[in-house]
Amino acid sequence: MSLNLEPQHRAKKQQLKLALRISWRDIKRHRGRSTLIAALIAVPIMMISAALVAGFSKMPSTEETITNEFGQTAGRVSLQYSDLAGISQSPKGDLSSVISDADAESGQRNGTLDDFKDLVLPDYDVLPLSSISLTTEREHATLSFDAVIGDVLNPAFDGKYKLLEGRKATSNMEAFGTPGFMQRFDLQLGDRFSTNAGEFTMVGMVRDSNSNDSFPTFFAAANDLPENFVLGPNETKYYLLGQKPATWTLATELNQRGAILTSAELLRNPPPAEQVGASAKDFADAPSGNGLDLIMTGALIASLAMLEVGLLAGAAFAVGTRKQQQDLALLAATGAEAGTLKSVVSASGLWLGLIGGIAGTLAGTGVGIAWVLWKLHNGENLLWLHIPWPLMLGVVLLALIAGVLSAYGPARMVANQALNVALKSGRTTSNHSRKSLRRGIFWLALSLLLLALSASLSLFEIIHDFELRSYLALALVIMSSIGLISSLILLTAPLLRLVAAKSAWLPLPLRLATRDSARNTGRTVPAVAAVLAAATLSSAILIYWSSSSHTENDNYQWSYNLNQMALPLTVFEYSPSSIGAMGTASSDALTTRKINAEELSSAALKVLGDGTSAAAIQGAFDQNECAGLDPNSVEIDGIMHSPDCSTWALKEPVGHQCFVATDGKPIDLQDWRCRGSMANDSGSSSLPTIVVGGEETLETLLGRKASPEALQTLTSGGAVVSNPVYLNADETTTLISYDANAEPQESVDTAEQMSSLRTSFSPQHSFPLLATVEEPTKPIPYYAVISPETASRIGMPYDERLVLLSLNEVPSDAVNDTLLTALSEVAGENYGPEKLETGPNSNVTSALWLLVGVSALVTFSATGITAGLALADGREDHSVLASIGADPRLRKSLSAAQLFLTSVIGTLFGIVAGIVATGTLQLLFRDMALIIPWTQLTIMLLVVPCIGSVMAWLLTKGRLHVLRHRTLA
Amino acid sequence: MSDQVLQLRKVCMTYGNGANSVGALRDINLDVSAGEFVAVMGPSGSGKSSLLTLAGGLEKATSGDIYVENTPLGALNINELARLRRRAIGYVFQDFNLVPSLTAVENVALPRELDGVPSRKARRQAMDALRSVGIDELADRFMDQISGGQRQRVAIARAIVGQRRLILADEPTGALDTASGDGIMEVLRHRADAGCAVVLVTHEARHAGWADRVLFLKDGRIVDQAAQSYDPTDLLELPAN
């Protein structure tokens, strides 16, 4: 009678239980190795968990928002233009970025409490709080600060404002400040503080829950302000004190009076979309497209990081499994099926993933909590300790999956091994090179296909929806990156065989290393895989950072040349009657005041010293300023029009226009017509578009000496043009004037969009001028320099517009303060120079090297961990070598050579994978150049293997334990 | 019905290919019945261990047929072979080959648990097996807490648990002192007397003396065999042909 060899009922379940028990015992037996693997999984999980706690702690719950915004009140009413009926608000009221779809029309009056009090007074008491700017004098300078006027310590505002120190106001002219305010103005409780609204005694320190304690805010009662100090209605919010919920019905009624309701009830129970009406869709939170590249890069890096964890832990599992091989073979001899053997190793992954996941999540949560508490302790109020438990469980699950997946590869390898070979020697040599080669080529081809698909999605805009296209391309890039890494791992074994076959000429240690690596691919490939994954991640981060920094610098809009600072010569002032509360003055109260350039220059030079030069820049009138001052101006639609005031510019010759794509960027990013000064109406500075001056002015703008040709052109009545785009074929340029305030004409050809708005206006006058192109050192925004004689000849009105200071270095804060004071003495109290042009972030290179260091450390850690495990695995080889008389030096050289080989191949493959993945991803962003930091990558390629080899040399012991071979035959 | 537990018919085993091939076993015919204790002797490289490897289903024969309990091994897939090993065959190795992370009783219960027997029942059966080899008091010890002889008894207990009728022992006394070795042989003899078929590979004629039949292998062939009435040491003196 034959034996019954059918599987038993419940056998699978029993085998799984057994696998879990055996693997748990094995973990306990090999605590060092198990701790290492669990730590490899725990570290990224810790970072993810900490980031989740920190991120979620920045998002308040509805109840927290309600307490922060309203305290104990039912809500608040903010005023818009009261004459405007039909205003429609978001259910979130003034907390929504979309407040109203109303069009403000000139002539409408601002609202007041009287406009809506009949709607709220029957049910609520009204507590007004106004946010305004006040000023104080500090050593000749006038400093402004934010102030909240109202009864902030009313119990109705519990939770919104809190008295931290001191006492409530008991008499008039007593005020409070946030800790930041007290620090900023060096105040103690009991000190007197002078403002443009009077002198106050500081009696308390108050926390505003809606801003950090470091933010300086002043609090005073409304009746302490002088009578002539008018609080603007738009600066005031009316808080509703009462028990009745402020509902959507009240909101719609208030909307009819030009007011907006923001209430606890609406936040807790927002009205359904049909009740909000047609505008509900408009009020939906807009998708944040700005952070798309960040999300995509984050997703790619997170995927690579998880892959890194998987491969690194996989390498550790692979080496561990080799040590476990004997036990597994025994199980097989006892009758364990291949599936059971796989289960035992996979169960180790399950346990270690669980341990790593729980440990990492707990540690990360701890770090996150500590960070939040530390921030809260330091006065950051826009934080609420939130731990997203369901997501944390998800993170543990992620670790579990990473553990099982990283153990699965080695488990398969072990399960497929011939039992008898394993039993006899406990070690096997893998010889699946041809199979690996075929699989590697297949995966490589598949990955390249996916990359090509992703690239064509980006390049040919196959899908029109940008977000959908981007996410699809990202998914393809992630899949192809993983495929590429897998293919390179699979190709490692054939490559090692090739290297070994050609290694006859190498010195003995290297030859032994290549042969051993090629023979023991079960040990080498996981080590290469771990280094490869680390190097891919590192190089991807390096390339992305380098490219985005370069793009940011490339797109930087220079206002002036490096270390130049503009001192405007026109000051805009409000009429004295409107001074008091900011924002209440209307445009008709605006006046301009001219400042003497010479006096301003000498005051600045006196402070800044000899290294600084000053040049007064003359130029065409600003059209709006000109029209504002022209008594013949006519106001149409709130804009002053004057027949004598124009905007001056240069006209691009036909064929020199810069055309832009639908994304607003030039169709061809490298198009010379879209680059340089004034190429696309770029730049925001006080420089006149057409500068009037001589050699000195030209030098200041160019940032260097002007060429003789340029000077010749200037003196002979021509224009020194800042960009070749404006040069006609006959070496002339066309100076035009146009009315920028006129209605723009319809574009002639709607299919082609030009980057310059100027092209949609008809020129009023055109003047052909002889021209020489002299580009400034930086693409600063001006068209051309012409001489005063030329300006007079063509009838272009001009005057002194600003003083341009050229500094040798960035001044210290103390020098800046002194400069401010000196300029105020000449130009008046509210005078302020423009910000010094310091250019784009200049720390790119040093930050890049720092990143290289961190990346090298990550890659080196991967190398070190896997090499350490591999060295432990290869200890028997060293015993054999020692037994045949190899001196420690040879064995040390062998270890160093093995590590060198592993890390060179891993780092090289990793860099290739990083370049390909990041390069494809960046195709999504047309304006992001792919900058590969070759120097840094080359150094990483050299440093990691060299340091690794040195470490391997040092860590290989001279003396060896004698090992007993486990053989059965 | 035949009570042959193990049958080998014209079994050949060759390692390597072409000019590099080495014949480990050549035309081996062998029958081992229930209750029979067969010792296999021979010099190093004679094919003793290969014989056990094939009989245990750990490797496939190059040619010929092998039957365990009338089941042809050549027709079984890898998973069926695994089930065969845990249901019908007990393997005892020179180096004990016990899983160090398991206790004695867990090691013995392992084949039963792998076969889906609930842990508690498997443990009971394992305790019976340990009792039958006289070390049930060591049931909860780990392998590094017991002596070599005791470990080998655990290995034998594992080989017999679950009514298995074929015990393949590959130099089970090789790592033991004389007294322990004799104790192991006694246990194996008892198992044979209890109805098991035992195949023992050994270098020591003294141990072969416990067997009912002794086979002598040389260069992959059975060159002679003797019944128990012979002194096994005589075999060592026989001419090669």
HADDOCK unambig.tbl for C-alpha pairs under 7 A between the chains (distance, minus, plus):
assign (segid A and resid 1 and name CA) (segid B and resid 70 and name CA) 6.31 0.50 0.50
assign (segid A and resid 2 and name CA) (segid B and resid 69 and name CA) 6.23 0.50 0.50
assign (segid A and resid 2 and name CA) (segid B and resid 70 and name CA) 5.32 0.50 0.50
assign (segid A and resid 2 and name CA) (segid B and resid 71 and name CA) 5.03 0.50 0.50
assign (segid A and resid 3 and name CA) (segid B and resid 69 and name CA) 6.52 0.50 0.50
assign (segid A and resid 3 and name CA) (segid B and resid 71 and name CA) 6.28 0.50 0.50
assign (segid A and resid 5 and name CA) (segid B and resid 80 and name CA) 5.97 0.50 0.50
assign (segid A and resid 5 and name CA) (segid B and resid 83 and name CA) 6.01 0.50 0.50
assign (segid A and resid 5 and name CA) (segid B and resid 84 and name CA) 6.40 0.50 0.50
assign (segid A and resid 8 and name CA) (segid B and resid 115 and name CA) 6.32 0.50 0.50
assign (segid A and resid 8 and name CA) (segid B and resid 116 and name CA) 5.98 0.50 0.50
assign (segid A and resid 9 and name CA) (segid B and resid 116 and name CA) 6.73 0.50 0.50
assign (segid A and resid 10 and name CA) (segid B and resid 116 and name CA) 5.30 0.50 0.50
assign (segid A and resid 11 and name CA) (segid B and resid 114 and name CA) 6.58 0.50 0.50
assign (segid A and resid 11 and name CA) (segid B and resid 115 and name CA) 5.41 0.50 0.50
assign (segid A and resid 11 and name CA) (segid B and resid 116 and name CA) 3.39 0.50 0.50
assign (segid A and resid 12 and name CA) (segid B and resid 116 and name CA) 6.81 0.50 0.50
assign (segid A and resid 14 and name CA) (segid B and resid 113 and name CA) 6.21 0.50 0.50
assign (segid A and resid 14 and name CA) (segid B and resid 114 and name CA) 6.66 0.50 0.50
assign (segid A and resid 14 and name CA) (segid B and resid 116 and name CA) 5.07 0.50 0.50
assign (segid A and resid 14 and name CA) (segid B and resid 118 and name CA) 6.76 0.50 0.50
assign (segid A and resid 15 and name CA) (segid B and resid 113 and name CA) 6.79 0.50 0.50
assign (segid A and resid 15 and name CA) (segid B and resid 114 and name CA) 5.33 0.50 0.50
assign (segid A and resid 15 and name CA) (segid B and resid 116 and name CA) 6.76 0.50 0.50
assign (segid A and resid 22 and name CA) (segid B and resid 101 and name CA) 6.91 0.50 0.50
assign (segid A and resid 25 and name CA) (segid B and resid 101 and name CA) 5.49 0.50 0.50
assign (segid A and resid 26 and name CA) (segid B and resid 101 and name CA) 6.02 0.50 0.50
assign (segid A and resid 327 and name CA) (segid B and resid 99 and name CA) 5.70 0.50 0.50
assign (segid A and resid 330 and name CA) (segid B and resid 97 and name CA) 6.13 0.50 0.50
assign (segid A and resid 334 and name CA) (segid B and resid 85 and name CA) 6.33 0.50 0.50
assign (segid A and resid 334 and name CA) (segid B and resid 86 and name CA) 5.70 0.50 0.50
assign (segid A and resid 334 and name CA) (segid B and resid 111 and name CA) 5.88 0.50 0.50
assign (segid A and resid 335 and name CA) (segid B and resid 82 and name CA) 4.36 0.50 0.50
assign (segid A and resid 335 and name CA) (segid B and resid 83 and name CA) 5.69 0.50 0.50
assign (segid A and resid 335 and name CA) (segid B and resid 85 and name CA) 4.83 0.50 0.50
assign (segid A and resid 335 and name CA) (segid B and resid 86 and name CA) 4.29 0.50 0.50
assign (segid A and resid 335 and name CA) (segid B and resid 111 and name CA) 6.26 0.50 0.50
assign (segid A and resid 336 and name CA) (segid B and resid 82 and name CA) 5.81 0.50 0.50
assign (segid A and resid 336 and name CA) (segid B and resid 114 and name CA) 6.28 0.50 0.50
assign (segid A and resid 337 and name CA) (segid B and resid 79 and name CA) 5.41 0.50 0.50
assign (segid A and resid 337 and name CA) (segid B and resid 82 and name CA) 5.38 0.50 0.50
assign (segid A and resid 419 and name CA) (segid B and resid 58 and name CA) 6.35 0.50 0.50
assign (segid A and resid 420 and name CA) (segid B and resid 58 and name CA) 5.86 0.50 0.50
assign (segid A and resid 420 and name CA) (segid B and resid 59 and name CA) 6.76 0.50 0.50
assign (segid A and resid 968 and name CA) (segid B and resid 93 and name CA) 6.92 0.50 0.50
assign (segid A and resid 968 and name CA) (segid B and resid 94 and name CA) 6.29 0.50 0.50
assign (segid A and resid 968 and name CA) (segid B and resid 95 and name CA) 6.63 0.50 0.50
assign (segid A and resid 969 and name CA) (segid B and resid 49 and name CA) 6.48 0.50 0.50
